[in-house]
């Protein structure tokens, strides 16, 4: 049994940065050559960045990406490189993997299975490929496919080629959500064991708008055992000696299309350290995804500093911690905007959190602003009692202050609303929904509490005060207000949201599960009727399988609201 030295270049690309991405690719090729690698592998669409979306509809964008592929090709003397790019052929665009060897393009694989669900829209842009080949050097053989090609049941082409391949290379841009790594590895383990072929899987890393790519590229041997894994949420160049076995020719071997590469295995004089495969607990995983998502959104969009409203509540406390870990304390401003309804306890906790994090803290009371609003509106509201209108004015006054800081000092404003609140519309348009990036938009309230405790645990001290974690949640927009005045307890709300949003359960199914008819109907009605708010919200980091936005796209004008439809029973 011989070894093939593989370098997995898990890089953080920027969509549209053809020059910067190419520079990074060429640099990793040089490093792989120095480590005497035979094969260096890059993520899906690594030249263009992923997902390039409607940039792919620009012909000159495709042309430019092909020019940069030529630059990369010139760097492949003495190594085989597999690089993701957008290919063009007879007017069609393909999601492709270039196999580069000896400064030539030996083969361009076109992705066969194009995902068109959840966050993916690949059929909007790409034509599906129609075939695959076996690539043979003097010493080993391999085949290539792209991301979704690994996830679908084996097609006839795979069935024919894999028994003759000594390595399968899959290049991927697989977005993160909780437990996604297990899904990837389970699929790879089954396939490697079934075909007795090692699998080299290279995944993207980095934040791109709502998406975070976690990396965690890996290698499975031919028995379904993982032998190496790259870092999570970090760039990495994982170099592995992959053992390959001889393959017996079967009766189909003569019918398989084969492309020969002029390449001979490198005589290895550099030894490699043993590969360590480690796991990451869920809280560290989610927190790392949020930190990376904030860091990349801010930096890739050319912001330098962020600001947020720090109320003394748990949501804004967690967002402040994430911002500091993503950008450094010098680049984070916390703004307290108390009103007559803000308790001394929450105001004190806001200042304490800022002090614990070592970030700048500004205080901008809103009572005088509210007085001006009241005087202006008084003639129009004569004889009417205060209601949610006055509550929302407070939230909108705070939104205006945050955006004033943004305009004056070029801060990106971080929104602090969580998924539980966003689901049911327990938030104010142009108020607490104001901001450029919604950090915990996809984080349920229960998980917010768990992450807050995680922050304290990893810090070894109380960054978020215990009083914040234990205090009953309140928007503090009127006397003695509590979130549970309008919402069910958050553990129940989160369960209903999970069943309805993540699992697509019906009203009847959810009632059977939680046994609370009135509450379930109320929550589902709130979710359905607040789509208009979510449509206007800031982009935010996806960490669940079904995030609002690209994952779940519901019409605003919609008469098939779940609670009302099942209640009337009309057919």
C-alpha positions in Angstrom: 0.0 0.0 0.0 1.4 3.4 -1.0 0.7 6.9 0.3 -0.5 10.0 -1.6 0.4 13.3 0.1 -2.7 15.5 0.0 -2.8 19.2 1.0 -6.3 20.4 1.8 -6.3 24.2 1.4 -9.3 25.3 3.5 -9.3 29.0 2.6 -11.5 32.0 3.4 -12.5 33.6 0.1 -14.4 36.8 -0.6 -17.2 36.8 -3.2 -16.1 38.7 -6.3 -12.5 39.2 -5.1 -11.0 37.3 -8.0 -7.6 38.8 -7.6 -7.4 38.3 -3.8 -8.8 34.8 -4.0 -6.3 33.9 -6.7 -3.4 35.3 -4.7 -4.4 33.1 -1.8 -4.8 30.0 -4.0 -1.3 30.5 -5.6 0.2 31.0 -2.1 -1.2 27.7 -0.8 -0.1 25.9 -3.9 3.5 27.1 -3.2 3.2 26.0 0.4 1.9 22.6 -0.7 4.8 22.1 -3.0 7.2 23.0 -0.2 5.6 20.2 1.9 6.1 17.8 -1.0 2.4 17.3 -1.6 1.2 15.4 -4.7 -2.2 16.9 -4.7 -3.5 20.2 -3.4 -7.3 20.8 -3.1 -9.3 24.0 -2.8 -13.0 24.6 -2.0 -15.9 24.9 -4.4 -15.9 28.1 -6.5 -12.8 29.2 -4.8 -11.9 31.7 -7.5 -15.2 33.5 -7.5 -16.1 33.0 -3.8 -19.3 31.3 -2.8 -22.2 32.0 -3.4 -21.5 34.5 -6.2 -25.3 34.8 -6.9 -26.2 37.2 -9.8 -22.5 38.0 -10.4 -22.7 34.8 -12.5 -25.2 36.6 -14.8 -22.4 39.0 -15.8 -20.5 37.6 -18.8 -17.5 39.7 -18.0 -17.4 38.2 -14.5 -17.2 34.7 -16.0 -14.5 35.8 -18.4 -12.4 37.4 -15.6 -12.6 34.3 -13.4 -11.3 32.2 -16.4 -8.4 34.6 -16.8 -7.5 34.1 -13.1 -7.7 30.3 -13.6 -4.9 30.7 -16.2 -2.8 32.5 -13.5 -3.3 29.6 -11.1 -2.6 27.1 -13.8 0.9 28.6 -14.3 1.8 27.8 -10.6 1.2 24.1 -10.9 4.6 22.8 -11.9 5.3 19.7 -9.9 1.9 19.3 -8.3 -1.7 18.5 -9.1 -4.2 21.2 -8.0 -8.0 21.0 -7.9 -9.6 24.4 -8.0 -13.2 25.5 -8.0 -14.3 28.0 -10.7 -17.2 29.0 -13.0 -16.8 27.4 -16.4 -18.4 28.6 -19.6 -19.2 26.3 -22.5 -21.5 27.0 -25.5 -23.3 29.7 -23.6 -23.9 27.7 -20.5 -22.3 28.3 -17.1 -21.1 25.3 -15.0 -20.1 25.0 -11.3 -16.7 23.4 -12.0 -13.6 21.9 -10.6 -10.4 22.4 -12.6 -7.8 19.6 -12.4 -4.5 21.4 -13.1 -1.2 19.6 -13.7 2.1 20.7 -15.1 0.7 24.1 -15.9 -2.2 22.7 -17.9 -5.9 22.2 -17.4 -6.1 18.4 -17.6 -9.9 18.2 -17.0 -12.8 20.4 -15.9 -15.4 18.5 -14.0 -18.9 20.0 -14.1 -21.1 19.6 -11.0 -23.9 17.2 -11.8 -26.3 17.6 -8.9 -27.3 21.2 -8.4 -28.9 22.0 -5.1 -32.0 24.2 -5.3 -33.4 24.2 -1.8 -32.9 26.1 1.4 -30.1 28.7 0.8 -29.2 27.3 -2.6 -30.3 28.6 -6.0 -27.8 26.8 -8.2 -30.3 25.9 -11.0 -30.9 29.6 -11.5 -27.3 30.0 -12.6 -25.7 26.7 -13.6 -26.3 23.9 -16.1 -25.9 20.4 -14.7 -22.8 18.4 -15.8 -23.4 15.1 -17.5 -20.5 12.9 -16.8 -17.2 12.1 -15.0 -13.9 10.6 -15.7 -11.2 8.6 -14.0 -7.9 10.6 -13.7 -4.8 8.5 -13.8 -1.2 9.4 -13.1 1.7 7.0 -13.4 1.2 6.0 -9.7 -2.4 6.5 -8.7 -5.9 7.2 -9.9 -8.6 9.5 -8.6 -11.9 11.2 -9.4 -13.4 14.5 -8.5 -16.9 15.7 -7.7 -18.4 18.8 -6.1 -20.4 19.2 -2.8 -24.0 18.1 -3.5 -22.7 15.2 -5.7 -21.7 13.6 -2.4 -25.1 14.0 -0.8 -27.3 12.4 -3.4 -27.7 8.7 -3.9 -25.0 7.2 -6.1 -25.7 7.7 -9.8 -24.7 5.3 -12.5 -21.6 7.4 -13.3 -20.4 7.2 -9.7 -21.2 3.5 -9.5 -19.0 2.9 -12.6 -16.0 5.0 -11.7 -15.5 4.8 -7.9 -14.5 1.0 -7.9 -11.6 2.0 -10.1 -10.6 5.2 -8.3 -8.0 5.1 -5.5 -9.1 8.5 -4.1 -12.3 10.5 -4.4 -11.8 14.3 -4.0 -14.9 16.4 -3.1 -14.6 20.1 -3.1 -17.4 21.9 -1.2 -18.9 25.1 0.1 -21.2 23.6 2.7 -22.7 26.2 5.0 -22.8 25.7 8.7 -25.7 24.8 10.9 -25.8 22.9 14.2 -24.8 19.2 13.7 -24.0 19.7 10.0 -20.5 18.3 10.4 -22.0 15.0 11.6 -24.2 14.8 8.5 -21.2 15.4 6.2 -19.1 12.8 8.0 -21.8 10.1 8.1 -22.3 10.4 4.3 -18.5 10.3 3.7 -18.0 7.3 6.0 -20.7 5.3 4.3 -19.4 6.1 0.8 -15.8 5.4 1.6 -16.7 2.1 3.2 -19.0 1.1 0.4 -16.5 1.7 -2.4 -13.4 1.0 -0.3 -12.0 4.4 -1.4 -10.4 7.2 0.6 -12.3 10.4 0.5 -10.6 13.8 0.6 -13.2 16.5 1.5 -12.3 20.2 1.2 -14.8 22.7 2.6 -14.9 26.5 2.5 -14.4 28.6 5.6 -15.6 32.1 6.3 -18.6 34.4 6.6 -20.6 35.5 3.5 -23.6 37.6 4.4 -26.0 35.3 6.3 -23.9 32.2 5.7 -21.0 30.9 7.7 -18.8 28.2 6.4 -17.1 26.2 9.1 -14.3 24.4 7.2 -13.6 21.2 9.1 -12.3 19.6 6.0 -11.4 15.9 6.5 -10.0 12.7 5.1 -11.5 9.2 5.4 -9.6 6.1 4.7 -10.9 3.3 2.6 -12.6 1.6 5.5 -14.9 4.4 6.5 -12.6 5.7 9.3 -11.7 9.4 9.6 -8.0 9.9 9.8 -7.6 13.7 9.7 -9.6 16.8 10.1 -8.8 20.5 9.5 -9.6 23.3 12.0 -13.1 24.6 12.7 -13.9 28.2 11.7 -10.3 28.9 10.8 -8.2 28.8 7.6 -6.0 25.8 7.5 -3.6 23.9 5.2 -4.1 20.3 6.3 -1.5 18.0 4.9 -2.1 14.2 5.1 -0.4 11.1 3.8 -3.4 9.1 2.5 -2.9 5.4 2.2 -4.3 4.0 -1.1 -4.8 0.4 -2.1 -4.5 -1.3 -5.5 -7.7 -1.7 -7.4 -8.7 -4.8 -9.3 -10.1 -4.1 -12.7 -13.7 -5.1 -13.2 -15.6 -5.7 -16.4 -16.7 -2.1 -16.6 -13.2 -0.7 -16.3 -12.6 -0.7 -20.1 -15.7 1.4 -20.7 -14.7 4.2 -18.2 -13.4 7.4 -19.8 -9.9 7.9 -18.5 -7.7 11.0 -18.7 -3.9 10.5 -18.1 -1.8 13.1 -16.2 1.9 13.4 -16.6 2.7 13.2 -13.0 4.9 11.0 -10.8 4.8 10.7 -7.0 7.1 13.0 -5.2 9.9 11.3 -3.3 9.0 12.4 0.3 11.9 13.6 2.5 9.7 15.7 4.8 7.7 13.7 7.4 4.4 14.8 8.7 3.2 15.0 12.3 0.4 12.7 13.4 -3.1 14.1 12.6 -5.4 14.7 15.5 -9.1 14.6 15.0 -11.0 16.6 17.6 -14.6 17.3 18.3 -16.2 20.7 19.4 -19.1 21.0 21.8 -22.3 22.6 20.5 -22.0 25.8 22.5 -18.4 26.4 21.4 -19.4 25.6 17.8 -22.3 28.0 17.7 -20.3 30.8 19.4 -17.4 30.3 17.0 -19.8 30.6 14.1 -21.3 33.8 15.4 -17.8 35.3 16.0 -16.6 34.4 12.5 -19.9 35.7 10.9 -19.5 39.1 12.6 -15.8 39.4 11.9 -16.1 38.6 8.2 -19.3 40.6 7.6 -17.7 43.7 9.2 -14.2 43.4 7.6 -15.3 42.1 4.1 -17.7 45.1 3.9 -15.0 47.5 4.8 -16.2 48.6 8.2 -13.8 49.0 11.0 -15.9 49.5 14.1 -19.3 48.5 15.4 -21.8 49.9 17.9 -24.8 48.4 19.6 -27.5 49.4 22.1 -26.5 47.8 25.5 -29.7 47.7 27.6 -28.5 45.5 30.5 -30.5 42.6 29.1 -29.1 39.2 28.0 -29.5 39.6 24.3 -27.4 42.8 24.0 -24.9 41.5 26.5 -24.3 38.4 24.4 -24.0 40.4 21.2 -21.4 42.7 22.9 -19.3 39.7 23.9 -19.4 38.3 20.3 -18.4 41.6 18.9 -15.4 42.0 21.2 -14.2 38.4 20.4 -14.7 39.1 16.7 -13.2 42.6 16.4 -11.3 43.5 19.6 -12.5 45.7 22.4 -11.1 48.9 20.8 -13.6 48.5 17.9 -16.8 48.1 19.9 -19.0 50.9 21.3 -21.9 50.2 23.7 -24.6 52.8 23.9 -27.1 52.9 26.8 -30.3 54.7 26.1 -32.4 54.7 29.3 -35.9 56.0 29.7 -38.1 56.6 32.7 -39.0 52.9 32.6 -35.4 51.6 32.6 -34.6 50.2 36.0 -31.6 51.1 38.0 -30.6 47.4 37.9 -30.5 47.1 34.1 -28.7 50.5 33.7 -26.1 49.4 36.2 -25.7 46.0 34.5 -25.2 47.6 31.1 -22.3 49.7 32.5 -20.9 46.7 34.3 -20.9 44.6 31.1 -19.1 47.3 29.2 -16.6 47.6 32.0 -16.0 43.8 32.1 -15.4 43.8 28.4 -13.3 46.9 28.4 -15.3 48.6 25.7 -16.3 52.2 25.3 -19.6 53.1 26.9 -21.8 56.0 26.0 -25.1 57.1 27.7 -27.8 58.9 25.7 -31.1 59.2 27.7 -34.2 59.4 25.6 -36.8 61.1 28.0 -36.4 64.5 26.4 -36.8 63.0 22.9 -40.0 61.3 24.1 -41.3 64.5 25.5 -40.8 66.2 22.2 -42.6 63.4 20.4 -45.5 63.6 23.0 -45.9 67.4 22.5 -45.8 67.0 18.7 -48.4 64.3 18.7 -50.6 65.5 21.5 -53.1 67.5 19.3 -53.6 64.4 17.2 -54.0 61.9 20.0 -56.4 63.9 22.1 -58.6 61.8 24.4 -56.6 58.6 23.5 -54.9 56.5 26.2 -51.2 55.5 25.9 -50.7 52.1 24.2 -48.2 50.3 22.1 -47.7 53.5 20.1 -45.9 55.1 22.9 -43.9 52.0 23.6 -42.8 51.8 20.0 -41.8 55.5 20.0 -39.2 54.6 22.7 -37.7 51.8 20.5 -37.7 54.1 17.5 -36.0 56.9 19.4 -33.3 54.5 20.3 -33.0 53.3 16.7 -32.5 56.9 15.6 -29.8 57.5 18.1 -27.9 54.4 17.0 -28.2 55.4 13.4 -26.9 58.9 14.3 -23.8 57.3 15.8 -23.5 55.2 12.7 -23.6 58.2 10.4 -21.4 60.4 12.4 -18.6 57.9 13.3 -19.0 55.2 10.5 -20.0 52.5 12.9 -21.9 49.4 11.7 -24.8 49.0 14.0 -25.3 45.5 15.4 -28.9 44.5 15.9 -29.5 42.4 19.1 -32.9 40.7 18.5 -33.0 36.9 18.9 -34.9 34.3 16.8 -37.7 33.8 19.3 -38.6 37.4 19.2 -38.1 37.7 15.5 -40.4 34.7 14.9 -43.4 36.3 16.6 -42.8 39.9 15.7 -41.9 40.9 19.3 -39.8 43.7 17.9 -40.3 47.2 16.5 -39.7 48.2 12.9 -37.3 51.1 12.7 -36.7 50.7 16.4 -34.9 47.7 18.0 -34.8 46.2 14.5 -32.6 49.1 13.3 -29.1 48.1 12.3 -26.9 46.7 9.7 -26.3 43.2 10.9 -28.5 41.0 13.2 -26.0 38.9 15.0 -28.3 36.5 16.9 -31.3 36.7 14.5 -31.2 32.9 14.2 -30.5 32.1 17.9 -33.5 31.0 20.0 -33.8 32.6 23.4 -33.0 29.5 25.3 -29.7 29.1 23.4 -29.0 32.8 24.1 -29.0 31.9 27.9 -26.8 28.9 27.3 -24.3 31.0 25.2 -24.2 33.7 27.9 -23.2 31.0 30.5 -20.7 29.7 27.9 -19.1 33.1 27.7 -18.6 33.2 31.4 -17.2 29.7 31.5 -14.6 30.2 28.8 -13.6 33.5 30.3 -13.1 32.1 33.8 -14.9 35.1 35.2 -18.3 36.8 35.2 -18.4 38.8 32.0 -22.2 38.8 31.9 -23.4 39.4 35.4 -25.5 36.6 37.1 -28.2 39.2 37.6 -28.6 39.5 33.8 -28.9 35.8 33.4 -31.5 35.4 36.2 -33.6 38.5 35.6 -37.0 38.0 34.1 -36.8 39.4 30.5 -38.5 42.8 29.9 -38.5 45.3 27.1 -38.9 48.0 29.8 -41.2 50.1 27.7 -43.9 50.6 30.4 -44.2 50.0 34.2 -43.6 46.5 35.4 -43.5 45.1 31.9 -42.4 41.5 31.4 -42.0 39.6 28.1 -44.3 36.9 29.4 -47.1 39.5 29.5 -47.4 38.9 25.7 -45.5 35.7 25.1 -45.6 32.2 26.5 -42.5 31.1 28.5 -39.5 31.1 26.3 -38.9 27.3 26.6 -42.4 26.7 25.3 -42.2 29.4 22.6 -38.9 27.9 21.4 -40.4 24.5 21.2 -43.3 25.7 19.1 -41.0 27.8 16.9 -38.8 24.7 16.3 -41.7 22.5 15.4 -43.3 25.0 13.1 -40.3 26.6 11.4 -37.6 23.9 11.5 -39.8 20.9 11.2 -42.7 22.3 9.2 -45.3 20.7 11.6 -49.0 21.7 11.3 -51.1 23.3 14.0 -52.7 19.9 14.9 -49.3 18.2 15.1 -47.9 20.9 17.4 -50.9 20.8 19.7 -50.5 17.1 20.1 -46.9 17.6 21.0 -47.3 20.5 23.5 -50.9 20.1 24.5 -51.7 23.8 24.6 -54.4 24.7 22.0 -54.8 28.4 22.8 -51.0 29.1 23.0 -50.1 27.2 19.9 -52.7 28.9 17.8 -51.7 32.3 19.1 -48.0 31.8 18.4 -48.6 30.4 14.9 -50.8 33.4 14.1 -48.1 35.7 15.3 -45.4 34.0 13.2 -47.6 34.1 10.1 -48.7 37.7 10.4 -45.2 39.1 11.1 -43.6 38.0 7.8 -43.7 41.7 6.7 -41.4 42.6 9.6 -38.9 39.9 9.0 -38.7 40.8 5.3 -37.5 44.3 6.4 -35.0 43.0 9.0 -31.2 43.1 8.7 -29.3 40.1 7.4 -28.2 37.8 10.2 -26.1 34.8 10.8 -27.6 31.4 10.0 -27.0 28.7 12.7 -30.1 26.5 12.4 -31.2 24.3 9.5 -34.1 26.7 8.7 -33.2 30.3 9.2 -35.6 33.1 8.2 -34.7 34.7 4.9 -33.0 32.5 2.3 -34.0 29.3 4.0 -37.7 30.1 4.7 -39.3 32.3 2.1 -43.0 32.9 2.8 -45.3 35.4 1.0 -46.3 38.5 3.0 -49.7 38.6 1.4 -50.9 35.1 2.3 -54.4 33.7 3.2 -53.0 30.2 4.0 -51.9 31.1 7.5 -51.7 27.9 9.5 -53.8 28.7 12.5 -56.7 30.3 10.6 -56.7 27.7 7.9 -56.9 24.7 10.3 -59.4 26.5 12.5 -61.9 27.2 9.8 -61.5 23.7 8.2 -62.7 25.1 4.8 -62.1 22.9 1.8 
